[in-house]
Structures are given as structure tokens and as C-alpha cells.
Amino acid sequence: MARVPEEHPEDSYEPIKAELLTGAQRAPMGQLSPQPWMAWPQTLTVLAALTAEGTEVRFVGGCVRDGLLHRPVKDVDIATPDLPEKVVALLEAAGLKAVPTGLAHGTVTAVVGEGAEQRTFEITTLRRDVDTDGRHAVVEWSTDWVADAARRDFTINAMSATPDGAVYDYFDGLQHLHHGRVVFVGRAMARVREDYLRILRFFRFYARYGRPPINHEGLKACQALADGLDTLSGERVRDELFKILETDLCTDVLLTMRGERVLQHVLPEAAHFGGLRQLVFLETRGLRMPGLEIDPLRRLAILVGEDAEAAVLAARFKLSTREADRLAVLIEGTVRPWPTLNRIERQALLRRVGREAVRDRALMLWSAQRAVEGRIDSQKTAGWIALLEDARALPVPEFPVRGRDLLALGMAPGPQVGALLHGLDSWWEEAGYAPDRDAVLAEAARRLAS
């Protein structure tokens, strides 16, 4: 068996070196209960393709951890001793699509099924690191499962499971997972220097799997080497930061990161932790509303507040155009959906900015209000809920006239058509959307005549 740690072993944790493990220590240490994802037709199809010539493959990563904790599994990753080119050949021989998503690091993505039944699987060749610079690693292929596990960042990330559920655990990951301990494989300082992204991954794994107290050695390594975060690409930082923001414990974890002078390197604008805490509550427990889901971009927006510059954040984290535009709406505060708005005003707001923006800004304003007042007012709560319900389902009137209708009235083409349409739209809105198409056309004719 793997070495049994003593009390608080993770503060100076050093696992048995891979080459020193005996045959017994390389044997399975646990068993996954039957998992739905292991029996997916797509999973069985990929496994059949990869093992067609007798190769041993195992599940690795999050599906093993979440399976052991009986949590839902979305992504299934598989490891194999076969070289990437062989993996591609095996998949294609089985009629599956193979995408070379990361051949330099041994990763091939298998695409199985079509439409709603389509699933993807990341398949990675066993490897060992031969050189690291804090951002990238030079790897060489391996056939040793222990050596591959030894290069992984955390003990709970170094476990693997066979297709029939036998769990291999060389570095006490099962015990650490059971006790909520996020522990580096080997010395924390050395592992962080290999890849500074592991600083953010340490906090992300703690937010998802950890329980207090947080691992002391890992925390101090992250604090001491936080400057290394400045060398990472915006995409890598964004992906980890958003995964932290997706967790229920994101507020506490981000506060810990700020206290350790880590968060300042990736998000110095973070300031509104009370609002974030209230938003997390509303998203996860406070509201039961169709379509309301955990949203890291919305959480980022309330955390930085209206003093932050959306364009700066979008550039730093390499957001897509849609994400950048949405973040600007969330941060800049031009959308002010308050419960005191009447029905006509709510419809006008929905027409102008859309349901998503009204819903998101209402959630943020309500969360900020709750954070400041520190108490629950049932009347205000009812008002905010009614506003959110309207943002979801209130009918939005459609302006009944188009530019071609004005041309049919004899108006010459040109920019004045748009100007008149805008004026008519404002008139129609001020009239409470009561005028029908004929009434709007009559008003258009009157304005043209005058």
C-alpha cells in the first residue's frame, strides 16, 4: 500500500518516488461504484477503439474524482500508453473522428455521435516532464502509469481508474479526497515553479474539493511565487479564474487569494465581495427560476463593480466579442432595472437591451442592495422577484411599422427614414404601445404632411 500519512502530513508532503513503488503499491487501491458515464454508448465506443489491439487504458482526471464523490460527470478523459499517432489511427479505424488538439503534449480529442448525442473525449498519451519553465513543459512519452501520475499537480488529480472501475492511487489521493485536502504531489514550491498556473489551480481545486484548513505548504508556495502569474497568457488565467467563479465557495476562496497577495496579480479590480456573496446565494439557493444558472461573467462583473473598465478586462482575459459586449453592459451601469419601474417602463427596457441584460443587471443590483442593507425585506424581495419574472416572461411589444411602410407613403429613401422611424417608435412607446399599425401609419402620414 502507499505510505499512510501522519497527522497533517500535507504541510511537508513528499510522496514515495515512482521508481521505488513495489508491485503491491502499484495495485488498485479502491473501486468506483457503477457510473452512468462509464456506460454511455459513446464511452464504450471509444474504449473499444482504443483497446482494439489489447492496450490498457484508464480514466483520469475529474471524472475519477467526481465519480468517487458521486458528483455529476460531464467530461471524460482517458489516458493510454499508445503514442498520439497510434491513437489517431485506432480512432479512425473505428470510424471515429480524431481531432489533434494537442499533439505536442500527447492529446487527441475523439468526437463520437452526432447532434444532441455527440460527446467528446480527451485522450492523452502517458508522459513525463523533461523540462519546464513555469509556463510550458517539454515532455517525453512513457508507458509507466506511475511516472505519468507523478508528474500531475495534486494527489487527487493523480488517480486513474480502469474501465471496470478499479482505482489506482499511488500518492494518497483517495485519502486526501475523502478529507478535503488539496495537496501537491511532491514539494509545492517545486511543482509551482514548473507551471505557475498551478497557483490558480490550487485555489480552484480547493474551491471545488477542499475543506478547511487549507494546505499550508501549498498556500505558502502560491504566495511566494505569485509573481509568476504575470507571465501567463490571458486565456489560461481566464479559464482558471472562471472555474473558481463557478464554485459555490468562490467568495471565500477569492478573499483568501487576496489575503495571500495572489488575486492582485490577476484581478486587482476585485472589491465587492459582499455583492458577490449575495449573488452566489441568489443563483444557487435563494431563487428557483427557470433559466437562472451559475454565470461566471456575471459574478466577475459584480465583483469588480462599476468603477472597473470592461474593455481593459476583456483585453486582459481575451474575451470573445460577445463576452466583451455583455461585460460592458453588466459593468457600466447604464441599465437600471429597479422594481419600482411600471409595466410600460419594463417593456421599454426589455425592448432596448434584451431580457438577458435586464435579468443580469437586476440580479446584480439586488445583490448589491442585500450586501449593503444586511437584512431581508420581504416587500423588496417580492419586488425584485416580480421584476425578474417580467424579465423572463413579460411580453415585449413589436413596433408594427417598417421602413418600407414609410416608402409606400411616398417618403424618399435616405437617413431621414430611420429618423422618422425612431421618432414614431418613441411616440408609440410613450402612448403605452396602444396605437395599432393603422394608427402609427396615420401618425407617420401626419408628420410627413407637416
Secondary structure, 3 states (H helix, E strand, C coil): CCCCCCCCHHHHCCCCCHHHCCCHHHCCCEECCCCHHHHCHHHHHHHHHHCCCCCCCEEECHHHHHHHCCCCCCCEEEEECCCHHHHHHHHHHCCCEEEEEEHHHCEEEEEECCHHHCEEEEEEECEEEEEECECCEEEEECCCHHHHHHCCCEHHHCCEECCCCEEECCCCHHHHHHHCCCCECCCHHHHHHHECHHHHHHHHHHHHHCCCCCCHHHHHHHHHCHHHHHHCCHHHHHHHHHHHHCCCCHHHHHHHHHHCCCHHHCCCCCCCHHHHHHHHHHHHHHCCCCCCCCCHHHHHHHHHCCCCCHHHHHHHCCCCHHHHHHHHHHHHCCCCCCCCCCHHHHHHHHHHHCHHHHHHHHHHHHHHHHHHHCCCCHHHHHHHHHHHHHHHHCCCCCCCCCHHHHHHCCCCCCHHHHHHHHHHHHHHHHCCCCCCHHHHHHHHHHHHHC
